[in-house]
Amino acid sequence: MPQKRILPFVILGILEMHPEMTGRDIISQFKNEIGEFWKASHSQIYPELERMTREEWLTVKTVPGNAKEKYYTLTPQGKNVLQEWLNQPVVEIPMQRDLFSLKLFFIHDRKDPRIPALIDERSELLQTQLQHLKQRRQLLFSDEAAINDNFGHYAILERGIDRRLSQLRWLQQLKAMLPEDPRQK
């Protein structure tokens, strides 16, 4: 069964929030905002923009003298598609690729020296992500008015912070269950 396309709805949502953007602007949103919980590369985004334009969910205009710089805008049909998608219940959780969990699953011996290394690498990554999310929260939501103006984004950011904190606590508990780390001797 082919996987349902989610990327078009993400792009529609971005363009509803920011009515006229270039492909580069949309990619920037993935890096700075959406990327906190959803990933997409430029090699996925640009073909999707073309497809959505053909489906008449978006219109495109170019800058005179620069045909490569395209500005995308939602059409009324695109707005309807987004609203229909937002109204649908969430009935499935997309499969995530979590190489850390996959590798840990296949290491059977508690004394395996790769486990502390995996835990340390994961902890470092989570600390970096946590710091980034906290900085974004401070930058974007420094007062109650900013939270009220974009509550959904704020809620997702808080969820991301909570998830990283929870994972870090779990990693500390997991590390405490291991025999003494021979790398620290």
Buried (B, 14 or more C-beta within 10 A) or exposed (E): EEEEEEBBBBBBBBBBEEEEBBBEBBBBBBEEBBBBEEEBEEEEBBEBBBBBBEEEBBEEEEEEEEEEEBBBEBBEEBBEBBEEBEEEEEEEEEEEEEEBEEEBEEEEEEEEEEBBEBBBEBBEEBEEBBEBBBEBBEEBBEEEEBBEEBEEBBEBBBEBBEBBEEBBEEBEEBBEEBEEBEEEE
